Amino acid sequence: MTPGRITLVVADDQELVRAGLVSLLHGTEGLEVVGEARDGRAALEAVRAHRPDVALLDVRMPVLDGIEVIRQVRSEAGLSGVRTVVLTTFGLDEYVYDALRAGADGFLVKDIEPDELVRALQRVVSGDAVIAPEVTRLLVEDFLRRQPGTRRTAPELTAREGSILDGVCRGLSNREIARALVIGEATVKSYVSRLLEKFGVTSRVGLVIAAYEAGLVSPG
């Protein structure tokens, strides 16, 4: 591994897709592919061996699917620094929702432009979500309509925490929230960490879903 680079494990059971991703990412300045896999078990082993910054996972793979890989990564303390991103062709389906609830840091579709993919990976390493705000909203609203009984109790929030949560739910980055509230970016990051703990989730996307489920944001 080269210091200062974003390290990646890429997992996809389609060899051409995987090879294309590896070629693109490994050839991009600032990125380094340290492992690749064609099934979920091999992906998990690669993540354990290399502890990359990001695991880029196909949602549907043999042996273990991407969702189960995410669950296992999230359950191992030694892998707490690994960000997980789902790569899918399937858009808004239950697999993506389950992946986010399992603790994924976001999802991308396979027809994403190469430069957008690189920017998304950079964002997720910095702690931001990698789902466009409108996609996040559509995803959450769609599944809450299908599962109207899915609700959770909202934790008690301070006014400042509420403002930070509102920014996260609108898809703003830490820098954008800091600018809007006239506070430091490090302060926003601290508040986001506190909100993740209060809601019992592991990612900004999970935080948005939790806010919907707690009734703090309304579909539509």
C-alpha positions in Angstrom: 0.0 0.0 0.0 1.2 3.5 -0.8 0.8 6.1 2.0 -1.8 8.8 1.1 -3.7 6.6 -1.4 -7.2 5.3 -1.0 -7.0 1.5 -0.9 -9.8 -0.6 -2.4 -11.0 -4.2 -2.5 -13.3 -4.8 -5.6 -15.7 -7.7 -5.6 -17.9 -8.7 -8.6 -18.7 -12.1 -9.9 -18.7 -10.8 -13.5 -15.1 -11.0 -14.6 -15.4 -8.4 -17.3 -17.0 -5.9 -15.0 -14.5 -6.6 -12.2 -11.6 -6.3 -14.6 -12.9 -3.0 -15.9 -13.3 -1.6 -12.5 -9.9 -2.7 -11.3 -8.2 -1.3 -14.4 -10.1 2.0 -14.0 -9.5 2.4 -10.3 -5.9 1.1 -10.1 -5.0 3.5 -13.0 -6.4 6.5 -11.2 -4.0 8.8 -9.3 -4.7 8.5 -5.5 -6.4 5.1 -5.7 -4.9 1.7 -5.3 -6.7 -1.7 -5.7 -5.2 -4.0 -3.1 -7.5 -7.0 -3.7 -10.2 -8.3 -5.9 -12.7 -11.2 -5.6 -15.5 -12.9 -7.6 -17.6 -14.1 -4.7 -18.6 -12.9 -1.3 -16.4 -15.2 0.8 -13.3 -14.3 -1.2 -14.3 -10.6 -0.8 -14.5 -11.0 3.0 -11.1 -12.7 3.1 -9.6 -9.9 1.0 -11.0 -7.3 3.3 -9.7 -9.1 6.3 -6.3 -9.5 4.7 -5.8 -6.0 3.4 -8.1 -3.8 5.6 -8.8 -1.4 2.7 -10.3 2.1 3.0 -13.2 1.0 0.8 -14.7 -2.4 -0.2 -16.6 -1.9 -3.4 -19.1 -4.8 -3.5 -21.6 -6.2 -6.0 -24.9 -6.7 -4.2 -25.5 -10.2 -5.8 -22.6 -12.6 -5.6 -22.3 -16.4 -5.1 -21.3 -18.0 -1.8 -22.0 -14.8 0.2 -23.9 -11.9 -1.2 -22.8 -8.3 -0.8 -25.2 -7.8 2.1 -23.8 -10.6 4.2 -20.3 -9.4 3.5 -21.3 -6.0 4.8 -22.9 -7.5 7.9 -19.8 -9.5 8.7 -17.4 -6.5 8.1 -19.6 -4.4 10.4 -19.5 -7.1 13.1 -15.7 -7.3 13.3 -14.0 -4.7 15.4 -10.8 -4.9 13.5 -12.6 -3.8 10.3 -14.3 -0.8 11.7 -12.3 1.5 9.5 -13.5 -0.2 6.3 -16.1 1.7 4.3 -18.5 -0.4 2.3 -20.1 0.7 -1.0 -22.6 -1.4 -2.9 -22.4 -1.4 -6.7 -25.5 -2.6 -8.4 -27.5 -2.6 -11.7 -30.8 -3.0 -9.8 -31.6 0.5 -8.6 -34.3 0.8 -6.0 -34.9 -2.8 -4.8 -35.0 -4.6 -1.5 -31.4 -5.7 -1.9 -30.1 -2.1 -1.8 -32.3 -1.2 1.1 -31.1 -4.3 3.0 -27.5 -3.4 2.2 -27.9 0.1 3.6 -29.6 -1.2 6.8 -26.8 -3.7 7.1 -24.4 -0.7 7.4 -23.3 0.1 3.9 -22.0 3.6 3.4 -23.9 4.0 0.2 -24.6 2.5 -3.2 -23.8 3.3 -6.7 -25.2 2.0 -10.0 -22.8 0.3 -12.5 -23.5 2.9 -15.3 -21.9 5.6 -13.2 -19.4 7.8 -15.0 -15.8 7.0 -14.1 -15.0 10.5 -12.7 -18.2 10.4 -10.6 -17.2 7.0 -9.2 -13.8 8.3 -8.2 -15.3 11.4 -6.5 -17.8 9.1 -4.8 -15.1 7.0 -3.3 -13.2 10.0 -2.2 -16.3 11.3 -0.5 -17.1 8.1 1.3 -13.5 8.0 2.7 -14.0 11.5 4.1 -17.1 10.4 5.9 -19.8 11.6 3.5 -22.6 9.5 2.0 -22.1 8.4 -1.6 -25.8 8.6 -2.7 -27.2 11.6 -4.4 -29.8 13.3 -2.1 -32.7 12.7 -4.5 -31.8 9.0 -4.8 -31.6 8.7 -1.0 -35.0 10.3 -0.7 -36.6 8.1 -3.3 -35.1 5.0 -1.8 -36.3 5.7 1.7 -39.7 7.0 0.7 -40.3 3.9 -1.5 -39.5 1.4 1.2 -41.4 3.3 4.0 -44.5 3.3 1.8 -44.1 -0.5 1.3 -43.4 -1.0 5.0 -45.5 1.6 6.8 -45.1 -0.2 10.1 -41.4 0.2 10.1 -40.9 2.8 12.8 -38.4 3.5 15.6 -38.3 5.7 18.6 -36.6 9.0 18.0 -33.8 9.8 20.5 -33.8 13.1 22.3 -31.9 15.7 20.2 -30.6 19.1 21.0 -31.5 22.0 18.6 -28.0 21.9 17.1 -28.2 18.1 16.6 -31.5 18.6 14.9 -30.0 21.2 12.5 -27.1 18.9 11.7 -29.5 16.0 11.1 -31.6 18.1 8.8 -28.5 18.9 6.7 -27.5 15.2 6.5 -31.1 14.3 5.4 -30.8 16.9 2.7 -27.7 15.3 1.4 -25.3 18.1 2.4 -21.6 17.3 3.0 -19.9 18.3 6.3 -18.4 21.3 4.6 -21.8 22.5 3.3 -23.5 22.0 6.7 -20.7 23.9 8.4 -21.0 26.8 5.9 -24.8 26.9 6.4 -24.6 26.9 10.2 -21.5 29.0 10.4 -19.5 26.5 12.4 -16.4 24.5 11.9 -16.3 21.4 9.7 -14.7 19.5 12.6 -17.6 20.4 14.8 -20.1 19.1 12.2 -18.1 15.8 12.0 -18.3 15.5 15.8 -22.0 16.1 15.8 -22.5 13.5 13.0 -20.6 11.0 15.0 -22.8 11.7 18.0 -26.0 11.3 15.9 -24.8 8.0 14.5 -24.3 6.8 18.1 -27.7 8.1 19.3 -29.5 6.4 16.4 -27.4 3.2 16.6 -26.4 3.3 12.9 -23.0 3.2 11.2 -23.3 5.5 8.2 -24.8 8.7 7.1 -27.2 6.9 4.8 -28.3 4.7 7.7 -28.8 8.0 9.6 -31.2 9.3 6.9 -33.1 6.0 7.0 -33.4 6.1 10.7 -34.6 9.7 10.6 -37.4 8.6 8.3 -38.3 5.6 10.4 -38.4 7.8 13.5 -40.8 10.2 11.8 -38.4 13.1 11.9 -38.6 13.3 8.1 -41.8 12.7 6.2 -42.0 11.0 2.8 -43.0 13.4 0.0 
